Amino acid sequence: MADQNLNGRLYQIVDELVHRGLTLEQARREFERQFIVASLKSNRGNFCRSARSLGVHRNTLRNKVSDLGIGVEDYDLTGRRQPRRKARSANGPAASDLPTS
């Protein structure tokens, strides 16, 4: 019964998109974008887990995210992301990284 309900809802969405004049490429792109964003939200922005759940390689997911223009703001539920590592200047370590005596 759940499959019939899903198919019915999908049919309605597709019917509406056709009546609005979307091309297959536009519809596919929007579906793929929303599917990926939903996966990233579900996995708290973790690309490895999202890629595994989507059945693609992590690099493929990263490429799709870039191609579809998906930004952190689209899937980051906390509204804040921590930097992965400290940025270093070209002149060496930052003053805050130096040991104090």
DSSP file (Angstrom, degrees, kcal/mol; ACC not computed):
  #  RESIDUE AA STRUCTURE BP1 BP2  ACC     N-H-->O    O-->H-N    N-H-->O    O-->H-N    TCO  KAPPA ALPHA  PHI   PSI    X-CA   Y-CA   Z-CA
    1    1 A M     >        0   0    0      0, 0.0     4,-2.1     0, 0.0     5,-0.2   0.000 360.0 360.0 360.0 -38.4    0.0    0.0    0.0
    2    2 A A  H  >  +     0   0    0      1,-0.2     4,-2.5     2,-0.2     5,-0.2   0.883 360.0  52.9 -62.9 -38.0    2.9    2.4    0.8
    3    3 A D  H  > S+     0   0    0      2,-0.2     4,-2.8     1,-0.2    -1,-0.2   0.893 108.1  50.4 -64.0 -39.6    4.3    1.9   -2.7
    4    4 A Q  H  > S+     0   0    0      2,-0.2     4,-2.4     1,-0.2    -1,-0.2   0.903 111.0  48.8 -65.0 -40.4    1.0    2.7   -4.3
    5    5 A N  H  X S+     0   0    0     -4,-2.1     4,-2.4     2,-0.2    -2,-0.2   0.919 112.9  47.4 -64.8 -43.6    0.7    5.9   -2.2
    6    6 A L  H  X S+     0   0    0     -4,-2.5     4,-2.7     2,-0.2    -2,-0.2   0.923 112.9  48.8 -62.7 -45.4    4.3    6.9   -3.2
    7    7 A N  H  X S+     0   0    0     -4,-2.8     4,-2.5     1,-0.2    -2,-0.2   0.884 110.7  51.3 -62.2 -38.6    3.6    6.2   -6.9
    8    8 A G  H  X S+     0   0    0     -4,-2.4     4,-1.9     2,-0.2    -2,-0.2   0.917 112.3  45.2 -64.6 -44.1    0.4    8.2   -6.7
    9    9 A R  H  X S+     0   0    0     -4,-2.4     4,-2.1     2,-0.2    -2,-0.2   0.905 113.6  50.2 -66.2 -40.8    2.2   11.2   -5.2
   10   10 A L  H  X S+     0   0    0     -4,-2.7     4,-2.8     1,-0.2     5,-0.2   0.910 108.2  53.2 -63.6 -41.6    5.0   10.9   -7.7
   11   11 A Y  H  X S+     0   0    0     -4,-2.5     4,-2.6     1,-0.2    -1,-0.2   0.913 108.7  49.8 -58.7 -43.7    2.5   10.7  -10.5
   12   12 A Q  H  X S+     0   0    0     -4,-1.9     4,-2.2     2,-0.2    -1,-0.2   0.908 111.9  47.6 -63.0 -42.5    0.9   14.0   -9.3
   13   13 A I  H  X S+     0   0    0     -4,-2.1     4,-2.4     2,-0.2    -2,-0.2   0.939 113.7  46.9 -64.0 -47.3    4.3   15.7   -9.1
   14   14 A V  H  X S+     0   0    0     -4,-2.8     4,-2.5     1,-0.2     5,-0.2   0.913 111.1  52.3 -62.2 -42.6    5.4   14.5  -12.5
   15   15 A D  H  X S+     0   0    0     -4,-2.6     4,-2.2    -5,-0.2    -1,-0.2   0.909 110.4  48.2 -59.5 -43.1    2.0   15.6  -14.0
   16   16 A E  H  X S+     0   0    0     -4,-2.2     4,-1.7     2,-0.2    -1,-0.2   0.909 110.9  50.4 -65.0 -42.2    2.4   19.0  -12.5
   17   17 A L  H  X>S+     0   0    0     -4,-2.4     5,-2.1     2,-0.2     4,-0.5   0.897 110.6  49.7 -63.6 -40.1    6.0   19.4  -13.8
   18   18 A V  H ><5S+     0   0    0     -4,-2.5     3,-1.2     1,-0.2    -1,-0.2   0.924 110.2  50.3 -63.8 -44.2    4.9   18.4  -17.3
   19   19 A H  H 3<5S+     0   0    0     -4,-2.2    -1,-0.2     1,-0.3    -2,-0.2   0.805 107.3  54.7 -65.9 -27.9    2.0   20.9  -17.3
   20   20 A R  H 3<5S-     0   0    0     -4,-1.7    -1,-0.3    -5,-0.2    -2,-0.2   0.577 117.3-115.4 -80.3  -9.4    4.4   23.6  -16.2
   21   21 A G  T <<5 +     0   0    0     -3,-1.2    -3,-0.2    -4,-0.5    -2,-0.1   0.688  54.7 162.5  86.9  19.4    6.6   22.8  -19.2
   22   22 A L      < -     0   0    0     -5,-2.1    -1,-0.2     1,-0.1     2,-0.1  -0.442  35.5-125.8 -69.8 144.5    9.7   21.6  -17.5
   23   23 A T     >  -     0   0    0     -2,-0.1     4,-2.4     1,-0.1     5,-0.2  -0.443  24.1-109.1 -81.4 165.2   12.1   19.6  -19.6
   24   24 A L  H  > S+     0   0    0      1,-0.2     4,-2.9     2,-0.2     5,-0.2   0.897 120.7  53.0 -59.7 -40.7   13.3   16.2  -18.5
   25   25 A E  H  > S+     0   0    0      2,-0.2     4,-2.5     1,-0.2    -1,-0.2   0.910 109.1  48.0 -63.6 -42.9   16.7   17.6  -17.8
   26   26 A Q  H  > S+     0   0    0      2,-0.2     4,-2.2     1,-0.2    -1,-0.2   0.918 114.7  45.9 -63.3 -43.5   15.3   20.4  -15.5
   27   27 A A  H  X S+     0   0    0     -4,-2.4     4,-2.5     2,-0.2    -2,-0.2   0.914 113.9  48.4 -66.4 -43.1   13.1   17.9  -13.6
   28   28 A R  H  X S+     0   0    0     -4,-2.9     4,-2.7    -5,-0.2     5,-0.2   0.921 111.9  49.7 -63.0 -43.9   16.0   15.4  -13.3
   29   29 A R  H  X S+     0   0    0     -4,-2.5     4,-2.4    -5,-0.2    -2,-0.2   0.917 113.0  45.6 -62.5 -45.1   18.4   18.1  -12.0
   30   30 A E  H  X S+     0   0    0     -4,-2.2     4,-2.4     2,-0.2     5,-0.2   0.901 113.8  49.3 -67.3 -40.4   15.9   19.4   -9.4
   31   31 A F  H  X S+     0   0    0     -4,-2.5     4,-2.5     2,-0.2    -2,-0.2   0.944 112.8  47.2 -61.8 -47.5   15.0   15.9   -8.2
   32   32 A E  H  X S+     0   0    0     -4,-2.7     4,-2.3     1,-0.2     5,-0.2   0.898 111.9  51.3 -62.3 -41.0   18.7   15.0   -7.9
   33   33 A R  H  X S+     0   0    0     -4,-2.4     4,-2.5    -5,-0.2    -1,-0.2   0.949 113.4  43.1 -61.0 -50.1   19.5   18.2   -6.1
   34   34 A Q  H  X S+     0   0    0     -4,-2.4     4,-2.3     1,-0.2    -2,-0.2   0.860 112.8  53.1 -67.3 -35.2   16.7   17.8   -3.5
   35   35 A F  H  X S+     0   0    0     -4,-2.5     4,-1.9    -5,-0.2    -1,-0.2   0.918 111.9  45.3 -64.8 -44.2   17.5   14.1   -3.1
   36   36 A I  H  X S+     0   0    0     -4,-2.3     4,-2.7     2,-0.2    -2,-0.2   0.913 112.5  50.5 -67.1 -43.7   21.2   14.8   -2.3
   37   37 A V  H  X S+     0   0    0     -4,-2.5     4,-2.5     1,-0.2     5,-0.2   0.914 110.0  50.8 -60.7 -42.8   20.3   17.7    0.0
   38   38 A A  H  X S+     0   0    0     -4,-2.3     4,-2.4     2,-0.2    -1,-0.2   0.898 111.2  48.4 -62.3 -40.3   17.9   15.5    1.9
   39   39 A S  H  X S+     0   0    0     -4,-1.9     4,-1.8     2,-0.2    -2,-0.2   0.924 111.7  48.7 -65.7 -44.2   20.6   12.8    2.3
   40   40 A L  H  <>S+     0   0    0     -4,-2.7     5,-3.7     2,-0.2     6,-0.4   0.888 112.4  48.7 -64.3 -38.7   23.1   15.3    3.5
   41   41 A K  H ><5S+     0   0    0     -4,-2.5     3,-1.6     3,-0.2    -1,-0.2   0.931 110.7  51.0 -63.3 -45.1   20.7   16.7    6.0
   42   42 A S  H 3<5S+     0   0    0     -4,-2.4    -2,-0.2     1,-0.3    -1,-0.2   0.823 115.1  42.9 -61.6 -32.3   19.8   13.2    7.2
   43   43 A N  T ><5S-     0   0    0     -4,-1.8     3,-2.0    -5,-0.1    -1,-0.3   0.107 114.9-113.6-103.3  20.6   23.5   12.4    7.7
   44   44 A R  T < 5S-     0   0    0     -3,-1.6    -3,-0.2     1,-0.3     3,-0.1   0.824  74.4 -54.1  52.6  38.2   24.4   15.8    9.3
   45   45 A G  T 3 <S+     0   0    0     -5,-3.7     2,-0.8     1,-0.2    -1,-0.3   0.544  94.2 148.5  79.2   7.2   26.5   16.8    6.3
   46   46 A N    <>  -     0   0    0     -3,-2.0     4,-2.2    -6,-0.4    -1,-0.2  -0.664  30.8-165.7 -80.2 112.1   28.7   13.7    6.4
   47   47 A F  H  > S+     0   0    0     -2,-0.8     4,-2.8     1,-0.2     5,-0.2   0.859  83.6  54.5 -68.4 -36.7   29.7   13.0    2.8
   48   48 A C  H  > S+     0   0    0      2,-0.2     4,-2.2     1,-0.2    -1,-0.2   0.948 113.0  41.4 -63.6 -48.3   30.9    9.5    3.4
   49   49 A R  H  > S+     0   0    0      2,-0.2     4,-2.5     1,-0.2    -2,-0.2   0.905 116.2  50.0 -66.7 -40.4   27.7    8.3    5.0
   50   50 A S  H  X S+     0   0    0     -4,-2.2     4,-2.1     2,-0.2    -2,-0.2   0.929 110.5  49.5 -63.6 -44.5   25.6   10.2    2.5
   51   51 A A  H  X>S+     0   0    0     -4,-2.8     5,-2.4     1,-0.2     4,-1.2   0.919 111.4  49.8 -60.1 -43.4   27.5    8.7   -0.4
   52   52 A R  H  <5S+     0   0    0     -4,-2.2     3,-0.5    -5,-0.2    -1,-0.2   0.923 111.8  47.4 -61.9 -44.4   27.1    5.2    1.0
   53   53 A S  H  <5S+     0   0    0     -4,-2.5    -1,-0.2     1,-0.2    -2,-0.2   0.811 114.2  47.6 -68.7 -28.2   23.3    5.7    1.4
   54   54 A L  H  <5S-     0   0    0     -4,-2.1    -1,-0.2    -5,-0.2    -2,-0.2   0.617 111.6-121.2 -85.8 -13.4   23.0    7.1   -2.1
   55   55 A G  T  <5S+     0   0    0     -4,-1.2     2,-0.3    -3,-0.5    -3,-0.2   0.804  73.6 111.6  78.4  29.9   25.1    4.2   -3.6
   56   56 A V  S   <S-     0   0    0     -5,-2.4    -1,-0.3    -6,-0.2    -2,-0.2  -0.871  73.7 -94.2-128.5 164.5   27.8    6.5   -5.1
   57   57 A H     >  -     0   0    0     -2,-0.3     4,-2.2     1,-0.1     3,-0.2  -0.463  36.5-116.1 -73.7 150.4   31.4    7.1   -4.4
   58   58 A R  H  > S+     0   0    0      1,-0.2     4,-2.5     2,-0.2     5,-0.2   0.874 116.9  51.6 -55.5 -40.9   32.3   10.0   -2.1
   59   59 A N  H  > S+     0   0    0      2,-0.2     4,-2.4     1,-0.2    -1,-0.2   0.870 107.3  52.9 -66.7 -35.6   34.1   11.8   -4.9
   60   60 A T  H  > S+     0   0    0     -3,-0.2     4,-2.5     2,-0.2    -2,-0.2   0.918 109.7  49.0 -62.9 -43.1   31.1   11.4   -7.2
   61   61 A L  H  X S+     0   0    0     -4,-2.2     4,-2.8     2,-0.2    -2,-0.2   0.931 110.2  50.5 -62.8 -45.3   28.9   13.0   -4.5
   62   62 A R  H  X S+     0   0    0     -4,-2.5     4,-2.2     1,-0.2    -1,-0.2   0.911 111.4  48.8 -59.5 -42.3   31.3   15.9   -4.1
   63   63 A N  H  X S+     0   0    0     -4,-2.4     4,-3.0     2,-0.2    -1,-0.2   0.915 112.1  48.1 -63.5 -42.8   31.3   16.4   -7.9
   64   64 A K  H  X S+     0   0    0     -4,-2.5     4,-2.6     2,-0.2     6,-0.2   0.908 109.8  52.4 -65.0 -41.6   27.5   16.3   -8.0
   65   65 A V  H  <>S+     0   0    0     -4,-2.8     5,-2.5     2,-0.2     4,-0.4   0.919 113.8  44.0 -59.1 -44.0   27.2   18.8   -5.1
   66   66 A S  H ><5S+     0   0    0     -4,-2.2     3,-1.1    -5,-0.2    -2,-0.2   0.942 114.3  48.5 -66.3 -48.2   29.5   21.1   -6.9
   67   67 A D  H 3<5S+     0   0    0     -4,-3.0    -2,-0.2     1,-0.3    -1,-0.2   0.846 113.5  47.4 -61.5 -35.6   27.8   20.7  -10.3
   68   68 A L  T 3<5S-     0   0    0     -4,-2.6    -1,-0.3    -5,-0.2    -2,-0.2   0.470 111.4-119.8 -87.8  -2.0   24.3   21.3   -8.7
   69   69 A G  T < 5 +     0   0    0     -3,-1.1     2,-0.5    -4,-0.4    -3,-0.2   0.821  51.2 166.2  69.8  30.9   25.4   24.3   -6.8
   70   70 A I      < -     0   0    0     -5,-2.5     2,-0.2    -6,-0.2    -1,-0.2  -0.693  15.2-166.2 -82.5 125.8   24.6   22.8   -3.4
   71   71 A G    >>  -     0   0    0     -2,-0.5     3,-2.0     1,-0.1     4,-0.6  -0.675  36.4-104.1-109.3 165.8   26.2   24.8   -0.6
   72   72 A V  H >> S+     0   0    0      1,-0.3     4,-2.6    -2,-0.2     3,-1.2   0.858 119.3  63.8 -54.4 -37.4   26.7   24.1    3.1
   73   73 A E  H 34 S+     0   0    0      1,-0.3    -1,-0.3     2,-0.2    -3,-0.0   0.719  94.9  61.6 -62.9 -19.6   23.8   26.4    3.9
   74   74 A D  H <4 S+     0   0    0     -3,-2.0    -1,-0.3     1,-0.1    -2,-0.2   0.773 122.6  15.2 -77.0 -26.5   21.5   24.0    2.0
   75   75 A Y  H << S+     0   0    0     -3,-1.2     2,-0.9    -4,-0.6    -2,-0.2   0.503  92.9 106.1-127.7  -7.3   22.1   21.0    4.3
   76   76 A D     <  -     0   0    0     -4,-2.6     3,-0.4    -5,-0.2   -35,-0.1  -0.675  43.4-174.2 -81.5 107.7   23.7   22.3    7.5
   77   77 A L  S    S+     0   0    0     -2,-0.9    -1,-0.2     1,-0.2   -36,-0.0   0.742  78.9  57.5 -74.6 -24.1   21.0   22.1   10.1
   78   78 A T  S    S-     0   0    0      2,-0.2    -1,-0.2     1,-0.1     3,-0.1   0.710  98.8-132.8 -81.5 -19.6   23.0   23.8   12.8
   79   79 A G  S    S+     0   0    0     -3,-0.4     2,-0.4    -7,-0.1    -2,-0.1   0.475  80.1  77.7  80.9   1.0   23.6   27.0   10.8
   80   80 A R        -     0   0    0      2,-0.0     2,-0.4    -7,-0.0    -2,-0.2  -0.997  59.2-163.2-144.3 138.4   27.3   26.9   11.7
   81   81 A R        -     0   0    0     -2,-0.4     3,-0.0    -3,-0.1    -5,-0.0  -0.965  18.3-133.0-120.5 137.6   30.2   24.8   10.4
   82   82 A Q        -     0   0    0     -2,-0.4     2,-0.0     1,-0.1    -2,-0.0  -0.689  32.6-106.9 -84.6 139.8   33.5   24.4   12.1
   83   83 A P        -     0   0    0      0, 0.0     3,-0.1     0, 0.0    -1,-0.1  -0.378  21.1-131.4 -64.1 147.4   36.6   24.8   10.0
   84   84 A R  S    S-     0   0    0      1,-0.2     2,-0.3    -2,-0.0    -2,-0.0   0.844  81.9  -7.1 -70.5 -34.3   38.3   21.6    9.2
   85   85 A R  S    S-     0   0    0      0, 0.0    -1,-0.2     0, 0.0     2,-0.2  -0.979  84.4 -82.9-156.2 163.9   41.8   22.9   10.2
   86   86 A K        -     0   0    0     -2,-0.3     2,-0.3    -3,-0.1    -2,-0.0  -0.470  43.3-122.6 -72.5 139.7   43.5   26.1   11.1
   87   87 A A        -     0   0    0     -2,-0.2     2,-0.4     6,-0.0     7,-0.1  -0.649  26.1-154.5 -80.2 137.9   44.5   28.4    8.2
   88   88 A R        -     0   0    0     -2,-0.3     2,-0.1     5,-0.1    -1,-0.0  -0.900  12.8-123.5-114.1 143.1   48.2   29.2    8.2
   89   89 A S  B >   -A   92   0A   0      3,-0.8     3,-1.4    -2,-0.4     5,-0.0  -0.342  26.8-110.5 -77.8 166.1   49.7   32.2    6.6
   90   90 A A  T 3  S+     0   0    0      1,-0.3    -1,-0.1    -2,-0.1    -2,-0.0   0.684 115.2  64.8 -69.2 -16.7   52.4   32.0    4.0
   91   91 A N  T 3  S-     0   0    0      1,-0.3    -1,-0.3     2,-0.0    -2,-0.0   0.349 116.9 -93.7 -89.7   6.5   54.8   33.4    6.5
   92   92 A G  B <  S-A   89   0A   0     -3,-1.4    -3,-0.8     0, 0.0    -1,-0.3  -0.779  76.0  -2.2 116.6-162.7   54.6   30.4    8.9
   93   93 A P  S    S-     0   0    0      0, 0.0    -5,-0.1     0, 0.0     5,-0.1  -0.265  75.2-104.4 -68.4 151.6   52.5   29.6   11.9
   94   94 A A    >>  -     0   0    0     -7,-0.1     3,-1.7     1,-0.1     4,-0.5  -0.334  31.7-110.6 -68.5 156.4   50.1   32.1   13.4
   95   95 A A  G >4 S+     0   0    0      1,-0.3     3,-1.1     2,-0.2    -1,-0.1   0.845 119.0  58.9 -58.9 -34.2   51.2   33.9   16.5
   96   96 A S  G 34 S+     0   0    0      1,-0.2    -1,-0.3     3,-0.0    -2,-0.0   0.675 100.2  58.0 -70.4 -15.6   48.5   32.0   18.5
   97   97 A D  G <4 S+     0   0    0     -3,-1.7    -1,-0.2     2,-0.1    -2,-0.2   0.606  85.6  97.6 -87.4 -13.1   50.1   28.7   17.5
   98   98 A L  S << S-     0   0    0     -3,-1.1     2,-0.0    -4,-0.5    -4,-0.0  -0.523  83.3-107.4 -79.6 142.8   53.5   29.6   19.0
   99   99 A P        -     0   0    0      0, 0.0     2,-0.3     0, 0.0    -1,-0.1  -0.357  30.4-136.6 -66.7 146.6   54.3   28.3   22.5
  100  100 A T              0   0    0      1,-0.1     0, 0.0    -2,-0.0     0, 0.0  -0.776 360.0 360.0-101.8 150.5   54.2   30.8   25.3
  101  101 A S              0   0    0     -2,-0.3    -1,-0.1     0, 0.0     0, 0.0   0.460 360.0 360.0-101.5 360.0   56.9   30.9   28.0
